[in-house]
């Protein structure tokens, strides 16, 4: 199974900052490409559960990087219902 996520930011500097913030956590599980103000993340797994866990981890790291960069503030709803704020 494969998943591709594309995140778009207001400018290339912010996109690069976010990408550099999450690179150490990705290891070999997620590949990424930065083009201008867009980051494309690609991940692959043998099953849906593993792919979902990888995507959840990545998005949690992105959220923290965005908060640290001042892009978002306040409480963000838990969209997947697992009680973790991600």
Secondary structure, 3 states (H helix, E strand, C coil): CEEEEEEECCCHHHHHHHHHHHHHHHCCCEEEEEECCEEEEEEECCCHHHHHHHHHHHHHHHHHHHHHCCCCCCCCCCCCCCCCCC
